[in-house]
Amino acid sequence: MTTREKYRYILSRHFPEEAVDWVFGYLDRHHVHFHITRQRSSKLGDYRPPHPAMGDLKAHPYHEISINGDLPPYLFLWVFLHEAAHLETHLAHPPTVAPHGAEWQQQFRTLLMTHSALFPAEVQPLVARYTRRLPLSPTKGRAIEAELRRYMPGAAPQPAPLTLNNLAPGDTFSLISQPTMVLQALERRRTRWLCLDTAGGRRYLVNGQAAVVQR
């Protein structure tokens, strides 16, 4: 198996099969360093642009995208498009634009409209409503992310898992990825929640889409 074949095989383990060719070509065309990471409670994915050496920082000469490896395939694709929109925004606009401002929203909208057929047929109408106009609705976006958690390619959708966004301030829970830690939801801050470690007293910002078990 060649290096390219191994790379495609790794992508096929995380993306829906129908998306692999396009994703492979996109990463190759933009020379993206792509990383599949362990679960991060603060975010689902990340984009880092190229930059020259600055002070104590070493040069970062390539685009870099990372995505949490525990995501189901269609949500994995959604997050990839989110991060690819950051890459497209970096290419088309100065670095002073807001991270999720009008420029990024236009790029994300375009990518979703172009590749909406890669998502399950039942979800495509939700994507169409989400992309109908700008600005994009964060509430509709979170609803699509929650829906995409239910889908595995070739299988019937599973019951929606419990996420932190389903809880209320004051509720206690554990992350699926860290079942021994008991946290308390304090307050919602846009896409994240401020949470308290009930044993150690430390506070954390946790992504609202994180899968949880209520305590």
C-alpha positions, 0 to 999 in steps of 0.5 A: 500500500502506497503512502497516498493509499494509506492516507486515503484509508485513514480518511475513509475511517472518519469521513463518509465514504462519498466525501473521501475523494473530495477531502483528499483532493482538498487537503492535497491541493492546499498542502494541509497538515491534517491531524485526527486528535483525541477528544477535546472538551473545549472544541471539536476542531481547529485551524491554524494558518501559516505564519513566519517566525515571530519572536520566540515562535517558530515558523508555521509554513503550512495550513493545519486542520485538526479534528476530534477523532471520536466524532461520527462521520457526518459530524466529522465532515461538518467540522471539517467544512467549518475549519476549511471555511477558516482556511478559505477566509484566510486565503481571501481576506486579511487576518484582522477579520473576526474568526466567525464574522461575515467573511467566514460565514460566507465561506462556510455557507458556500462550502455547505451549499456546494457539498450538501449532498454529502450529508444524509438526505434527512439532514439536507433540508436542515442544511438548506434552511441554515444556509438560506440567508446570512448571518448564519443562525448559531441555534440552527447550526447547533441543531444540525450538529446534534442531529449529525451525531445520530447518523452512521453511514449505511445504518439507521439513525441512532437516538440522539445522545445526551449532550451538555446543551441538554442540561440546565445550570446546576446539573451535575454530569460526567463526560463520556470520555472522562467518566470518573470526573463529576462536573457541575454546569454553571452557565452557558457561554455561547457554544461552551459551558462554564463548569465546576469540577466538584472534587477539585474545585477547578473550572473548565469551559466545555463544548456544549455538544460534548456527550455526557452522562447526567449524575 
